Amino acid sequence: MDTKLIHHFLNDITKHNNREWFHANKSRYLEAKENFELGVAQAITRITEFDPSIAHITVRDATYRFYRDTRFSPDKSPYKRHLGAYIAAHGKKALHGGYYIHLQPGECMLAGGCYYLPTNILTACRNEIMANEEEWLSRVRNPEFIRLFGEPGDGVAGRGFGLALLKSCPSGFPRDYEHIRYLRMKDYCCWTGVPDDFFEGDAWLERMAEVFKVAKPMLDFVNAVIDDYE
């Protein structure tokens, strides 16, 4: 995967996010897209080694259109400023969580988990955490998980566990619960920022695998709940 070529294109589309520039440089986009998809194919193969549930996923299953849906956004820029792939066993539109690769100059990251879960599934996840507290904590409080992703609401830049938290205890749950921070989470997504050159060379697949292996136990715990509803 030629990440320098990809970043060069993404830097330019950020500066010239309009249809005229894009059509004049479409060959560059297609070259960047081809390089990225090659990397996604390699990532799927590597992840399959420790998570066979995604073995059937193709590059097309995991990647997104580069064109933005601007209908409900104040930002009318027609194109994205990043390339991303969501590698999940039930597909990129399912609730079942997976692994996410994000290339964007200055904002590259790896993430794993489940986004924007419906209230009934969030409630089920919270109940499962309380019912299996020791098992949950062993997956999200071990040193490697905290080093890579931190804890909910810890405010450390460049990593995170949970995109958003409720301001207070969710309805129906005990306010004095010792591990209330995990019940206040509105999603179960963890991510860590990586440098722009992370995906260069031949060693990035192993580095990626080590990150996703740390996220997987948490992901498996939540997916076991989600799968009862899908």
C-alpha positions as CSV (number, residue, x, y, z in Angstrom):
1,M,0.0,0.0,0.0
2,D,1.6,3.3,-1.2
3,T,0.5,5.5,1.7
4,K,2.5,8.5,0.6
5,L,0.6,8.5,-2.7
6,I,-2.7,8.2,-0.8
7,H,-1.8,11.0,1.7
8,H,-0.7,13.3,-1.2
9,F,-4.1,12.9,-2.8
10,L,-6.0,13.3,0.4
11,N,-4.1,16.5,1.2
12,D,-5.0,17.9,-2.2
13,I,-8.6,17.0,-2.0
14,T,-8.8,18.7,1.3
15,K,-7.6,21.9,-0.3
16,H,-9.6,21.5,-3.5
17,N,-12.8,19.8,-2.5
18,N,-14.9,20.6,-5.6
19,R,-16.1,18.7,-8.6
20,E,-14.0,20.5,-11.1
21,W,-10.7,19.7,-9.4
22,F,-11.8,16.1,-8.7
23,H,-12.7,15.4,-12.3
24,A,-9.4,16.8,-13.5
25,N,-7.6,14.6,-11.0
26,K,-9.8,11.5,-11.1
27,S,-6.9,9.3,-12.2
28,R,-5.1,10.2,-9.0
29,Y,-8.2,9.3,-7.0
30,L,-8.4,5.9,-8.7
31,E,-4.8,5.2,-8.1
32,A,-5.2,6.1,-4.4
33,K,-8.3,4.0,-4.1
34,E,-6.6,1.0,-5.7
35,N,-3.7,1.3,-3.3
36,F,-6.0,1.6,-0.3
37,E,-8.1,-1.4,-1.4
38,L,-5.0,-3.5,-1.8
39,G,-4.2,-2.7,1.9
40,V,-7.7,-3.5,2.9
41,A,-7.5,-6.9,1.2
42,Q,-4.2,-7.6,3.1
43,A,-5.8,-6.5,6.4
44,I,-8.8,-8.8,5.9
45,T,-6.4,-11.7,5.3
46,R,-4.4,-10.9,8.4
47,I,-7.4,-10.3,10.7
48,T,-8.9,-13.6,9.6
49,E,-6.0,-15.4,11.2
50,F,-7.2,-14.4,14.7
51,D,-10.9,-13.7,13.9
52,P,-12.2,-16.2,11.3
53,S,-15.7,-14.7,11.5
54,I,-14.6,-12.1,8.9
55,A,-13.1,-14.5,6.4
56,H,-15.9,-14.1,4.0
57,I,-15.7,-10.3,3.9
58,T,-14.6,-8.7,0.6
59,V,-13.0,-5.3,0.0
60,R,-16.3,-4.1,-1.4
61,D,-18.1,-5.2,1.8
62,A,-15.7,-3.1,3.9
63,T,-15.2,0.1,2.0
64,Y,-17.3,3.2,1.5
65,R,-18.2,5.6,-1.3
66,F,-15.8,8.6,-1.5
67,Y,-18.7,10.9,-2.3
68,R,-20.4,12.6,0.7
69,D,-24.1,12.7,1.4
70,T,-24.5,16.5,1.9
71,R,-28.3,16.6,2.1
72,F,-28.5,17.1,5.9
73,S,-25.0,18.6,6.4
74,P,-24.0,22.3,6.6
75,D,-20.7,21.2,4.9
76,K,-21.5,20.9,1.2
77,S,-18.1,19.6,0.2
78,P,-18.8,16.8,-2.2
79,Y,-16.0,14.5,-1.3
80,K,-14.6,12.9,1.9
81,R,-11.2,13.8,3.2
82,H,-10.2,10.3,4.2
83,L,-10.3,6.7,3.2
84,G,-11.8,4.2,5.6
85,A,-12.7,0.5,5.8
86,Y,-14.9,-1.2,8.4
87,I,-14.3,-4.9,8.5
88,A,-17.2,-6.6,10.3
89,A,-18.5,-10.1,10.1
90,H,-22.1,-8.9,9.4
91,G,-21.2,-6.2,7.0
92,K,-20.5,-2.5,7.4
93,K,-24.2,-1.5,7.9
94,A,-24.9,-4.1,10.6
95,L,-25.0,-3.4,14.4
96,H,-22.5,-6.2,15.0
97,G,-19.2,-4.6,15.6
98,G,-15.9,-4.9,13.7
99,Y,-12.5,-3.3,12.9
100,Y,-12.0,0.1,11.4
101,I,-9.0,1.4,9.4
102,H,-8.9,5.2,8.8
103,L,-6.4,7.0,6.6
104,Q,-6.4,10.8,6.8
105,P,-3.4,13.1,7.0
106,G,-2.8,13.9,10.6
107,E,-5.8,11.9,11.8
108,C,-5.0,8.2,11.0
109,M,-6.4,5.7,13.4
110,L,-7.4,2.1,14.1
111,A,-10.7,1.4,15.9
112,G,-12.8,-1.4,17.0
113,G,-16.3,-1.8,18.3
114,C,-19.9,-0.9,17.8
115,Y,-21.3,2.6,17.0
116,Y,-24.6,4.3,17.9
117,L,-26.4,1.3,19.3
118,P,-30.2,1.5,19.8
119,T,-31.4,2.1,23.4
120,N,-32.7,-1.4,23.9
121,I,-29.3,-3.0,22.9
122,L,-27.4,-0.5,25.1
123,T,-29.6,-1.4,28.0
124,A,-28.9,-5.1,27.4
125,C,-25.1,-4.4,27.2
126,R,-25.3,-2.5,30.5
127,N,-27.1,-5.4,32.1
128,E,-24.6,-7.8,30.8
129,I,-21.7,-5.7,32.1
130,M,-23.2,-5.7,35.6
131,A,-24.1,-9.4,35.5
132,N,-20.6,-10.3,34.3
133,E,-18.5,-7.5,35.9
134,E,-15.3,-9.5,36.5
135,E,-15.2,-10.8,32.9
136,W,-15.9,-7.3,31.5
137,L,-13.2,-5.6,33.6
138,S,-10.7,-8.2,32.6
139,R,-11.2,-7.2,29.0
140,V,-11.2,-3.4,29.4
141,R,-9.0,-2.8,32.4
142,N,-6.0,-4.8,31.5
143,P,-2.8,-2.7,31.0
144,E,-2.6,-3.2,27.2
145,F,-6.2,-2.1,26.6
146,I,-5.8,1.0,28.8
147,R,-2.5,1.9,27.1
148,L,-4.0,1.8,23.6
149,F,-7.5,3.0,24.3
150,G,-7.7,4.5,27.8
151,E,-10.9,4.5,29.9
152,P,-14.3,6.2,29.2
153,G,-14.0,9.9,29.5
154,D,-10.4,10.0,30.5
155,G,-9.7,12.9,28.1
156,V,-6.4,11.7,26.8
157,A,-5.8,12.9,23.3
158,G,-5.2,10.4,20.5
159,R,-7.1,7.5,22.0
160,G,-10.5,6.8,23.4
161,F,-13.0,4.3,24.6
162,G,-16.6,5.5,23.9
163,L,-17.4,8.3,21.5
164,A,-20.0,9.8,23.9
165,L,-21.1,9.4,27.5
166,L,-24.4,10.2,29.2
167,K,-24.1,13.1,31.6
168,S,-25.5,11.0,34.4
169,C,-26.5,7.4,35.2
170,P,-28.8,5.8,32.6
171,S,-32.4,5.3,33.8
172,G,-33.1,2.2,35.7
173,F,-29.5,1.6,36.8
174,P,-27.9,2.2,40.3
175,R,-26.2,5.6,40.6
176,D,-23.8,4.3,43.1
177,Y,-22.5,1.4,40.9
178,E,-18.7,1.3,41.3
179,H,-18.1,1.1,37.5
180,I,-20.8,3.5,36.4
181,R,-18.6,4.9,33.7
182,Y,-19.1,1.8,31.6
183,L,-22.9,2.1,32.0
184,R,-22.9,5.8,30.9
185,M,-21.3,4.9,27.5
186,K,-23.5,5.5,24.5
187,D,-21.4,3.2,22.3
188,Y,-18.7,0.6,22.8
189,C,-16.1,1.8,20.4
190,C,-12.4,2.0,21.1
191,W,-9.7,3.7,19.0
192,T,-6.1,4.8,18.9
193,G,-4.4,7.3,16.7
194,V,-1.4,6.3,14.7
195,P,1.2,8.3,12.7
196,D,0.7,8.9,9.0
197,D,3.6,6.5,8.2
198,F,2.0,3.7,10.3
199,F,0.8,1.9,7.2
200,E,4.0,2.1,5.2
201,G,6.3,-0.8,4.5
202,D,5.6,-4.5,5.2
203,A,5.3,-4.5,9.0
204,W,2.1,-2.5,9.4
205,L,-0.1,-5.6,9.1
206,E,1.5,-7.0,12.3
207,R,1.2,-3.7,14.1
208,M,-2.4,-3.5,13.1
209,A,-3.1,-7.0,14.2
210,E,-1.6,-6.4,17.6
211,V,-3.9,-3.4,18.2
212,F,-7.0,-5.3,17.0
213,K,-6.2,-8.3,19.1
214,V,-6.3,-6.1,22.2
215,A,-9.7,-4.7,21.2
216,K,-11.2,-8.1,20.2
217,P,-12.1,-9.4,23.7
218,M,-14.2,-6.3,24.4
219,L,-15.7,-6.5,20.9
220,D,-16.6,-10.2,21.5
221,F,-18.3,-9.4,24.7
222,V,-20.6,-6.7,23.2
223,N,-21.2,-8.7,20.0
224,A,-22.5,-11.6,22.0
225,V,-25.3,-9.3,23.3
226,I,-25.9,-7.6,19.9
227,D,-26.2,-10.9,18.1
228,D,-29.3,-11.7,20.2
229,Y,-31.1,-8.8,18.5
230,E,-29.9,-9.0,14.9
